[in-house]
Amino acid sequence: MTQHDLPHLHHVVFAVAADRQAAMMHMFAELGFELQTAELADLGVTVALDWKRGIELISAIPGSTATVASSVNKFLDQHGDGVYTVVVKVADAAAAETITDSYGSIPRFRQGFAGEGTYLDEIDLSVLGIRLTLLATNVP
């Protein structure tokens, strides 16, 4: 196993109410983060992401009933703004999920893509009472 293959903390995802996302982005920008924004309409969310510095803000698109948007809204209703999930980078997301399965993990969302020399495999789950996302990718 090379240093590149070792599992590590990749980033922390904060769920933020849509009406506070701009202020939250501004605060993190003032702290020195360089957030790139994207609307993921099929998931019903907007994200602001700085993978190099390990932070993501996620907000549901108002009115969206997509699965991820519903999950974010449920989290916000129960907890308010806060840590939604911690993303760990692993060499093989499916193999890592097999390990978490033995601890009773419950998958919440999964996505993947491959093409043009890049791949991403992401499995969001709950295990032992925590929210965890397993990420295997070569996307910088």
Wavefront OBJ file of the C-alpha trace (Angstrom):
o trace
v 0.000 0.000 0.000
v 1.422 3.354 -0.998
v 1.054 6.607 0.920
v -1.454 7.685 -1.762
v -3.652 4.655 -0.974
v -3.819 5.210 2.783
v -7.264 6.177 4.061
v -7.540 9.708 5.410
v -9.958 12.459 6.317
v -10.920 14.156 3.046
v -13.387 16.850 4.092
v -16.185 17.783 6.454
v -19.655 18.563 5.107
v -21.752 21.173 6.910
v -25.498 21.266 6.283
v -26.635 24.884 6.121
v -30.134 26.282 5.671
v -30.468 27.804 2.192
v -31.217 31.257 3.584
v -27.917 31.236 5.505
v -25.678 29.673 2.864
v -24.462 32.991 1.386
v -23.478 34.344 4.813
v -21.759 31.061 5.697
v -19.852 31.104 2.395
v -18.790 34.687 3.004
v -17.518 33.849 6.486
v -15.465 30.884 5.251
v -14.102 32.999 2.376
v -12.965 35.614 4.893
v -11.261 32.809 6.819
v -9.269 31.986 3.677
v -11.255 29.148 2.121
v -11.732 29.143 -1.657
v -15.208 27.755 -2.189
v -16.375 26.616 -5.608
v -20.154 26.479 -5.939
v -22.356 24.118 -7.906
v -26.058 23.422 -8.130
v -26.737 19.699 -8.314
v -30.354 19.862 -9.473
v -30.789 16.074 -9.740
v -29.854 15.788 -6.044
v -31.790 18.917 -5.089
v -28.848 20.654 -3.439
v -26.324 23.417 -3.868
v -22.797 22.870 -2.637
v -19.854 25.129 -1.934
v -16.674 23.103 -1.823
v -12.987 23.599 -1.066
v -11.540 20.083 -1.317
v -7.968 21.324 -0.906
v -8.803 22.722 2.519
v -11.356 20.077 3.477
v -14.716 21.816 3.696
v -18.093 21.583 1.973
v -21.326 23.461 2.615
v -24.528 21.765 1.444
v -27.994 23.307 1.257
v -31.240 21.956 -0.132
v -32.672 23.811 -3.102
v -35.913 25.340 -1.756
v -38.901 23.232 -2.785
v -36.835 20.236 -3.931
v -38.138 16.787 -3.015
v -35.040 14.927 -4.251
v -33.700 12.295 -1.856
v -30.546 14.180 -0.856
v -32.444 17.469 -0.438
v -34.967 15.698 1.795
v -32.155 14.197 3.872
v -30.485 17.606 4.292
v -33.801 19.226 5.254
v -34.543 16.469 7.775
v -31.090 16.953 9.313
v -31.599 20.726 9.518
v -35.059 20.286 11.078
v -33.633 17.969 13.745
v -30.243 19.582 14.410
v -30.018 22.984 12.750
v -26.894 23.957 10.817
v -23.985 21.674 11.597
v -21.760 18.762 10.637
v -23.770 16.674 8.189
v -21.139 14.045 7.425
v -17.409 13.426 7.561
v -15.884 12.221 4.297
v -13.019 9.744 4.435
v -11.041 8.928 1.329
v -10.463 5.230 0.808
v -8.866 3.208 -1.972
v -12.054 1.199 -2.640
v -15.448 2.472 -1.446
v -17.215 -0.872 -1.964
v -14.578 -2.733 0.063
v -14.811 -0.102 2.806
v -18.598 -0.462 2.818
v -18.207 -4.211 3.363
v -16.289 -3.394 6.538
v -18.889 -0.879 7.755
v -21.645 -3.405 6.960
v -20.204 -5.669 9.652
v -20.883 -2.807 12.096
v -24.504 -2.436 11.011
v -24.142 0.454 8.568
v -27.215 1.843 6.839
v -26.587 3.382 3.399
v -28.283 6.737 2.785
v -26.977 7.710 -0.642
v -24.516 6.567 -3.245
v -23.222 7.985 -6.478
v -20.468 7.275 -8.899
v -19.097 8.223 -12.261
v -16.162 7.405 -14.463
v -14.917 8.875 -17.690
v -12.166 10.862 -19.338
v -9.581 9.409 -16.960
v -11.400 10.287 -13.730
v -13.627 8.347 -11.377
v -15.586 8.980 -8.203
v -17.383 6.439 -6.019
v -19.175 7.874 -2.983
v -21.205 6.024 -0.358
v -22.930 8.051 2.354
v -24.050 5.994 5.351
v -24.769 5.890 9.050
v -22.709 3.516 11.172
v -22.426 3.157 14.936
v -24.436 6.353 15.345
v -22.300 8.581 13.121
v -22.732 9.922 9.597
v -19.837 8.848 7.406
v -19.135 9.117 3.683
v -16.724 6.741 1.970
v -15.034 8.342 -1.041
v -12.828 6.685 -3.643
v -11.718 9.095 -6.361
v -8.860 10.363 -8.432
v -10.512 13.782 -8.845
v -8.093 16.338 -7.408
l 1 2 3 4 5 6 7 8 9 10 11 12 13 14 15 16 17 18 19 20 21 22 23 24 25 26 27 28 29 30 31 32 33 34 35 36 37 38 39 40 41 42 43 44 45 46 47 48 49 50 51 52 53 54 55 56 57 58 59 60 61 62 63 64 65 66 67 68 69 70 71 72 73 74 75 76 77 78 79 80 81 82 83 84 85 86 87 88 89 90 91 92 93 94 95 96 97 98 99 100 101 102 103 104 105 106 107 108 109 110 111 112 113 114 115 116 117 118 119 120 121 122 123 124 125 126 127 128 129 130 131 132 133 134 135 136 137 138 139 140
